[in-house]
Amino acid sequence: MDMPPKANERYLQMNGRAIYEFAVNAVPEAVRAAAAKAGVRIEDIDFLVPHQANFRIINAAADRLGMPREK
């Protein structure tokens, strides 16, 4: 006989640490790919507006890109 699921098994759960690690790698990778396709260097980008609500991820991505946070 199947047992009913436990309360915490009934809902989707987010692994925040794994998402953070993915995002801080994926965002800079996507920026580098877009810059290369556009034929510009990261240093030539004046402003970057990521579609990301997590400020820690934005800052970590900026650090990995070597971009000042004011950009």
Buried (B, 14 or more C-beta within 10 A) or exposed (E): EEEEEEEEEEEEEEEEEEEBEEBBEEBBEEBBEEBEEEEEEBEEBEEBEBEEEBEEBBEBBBEBBEBEEEE
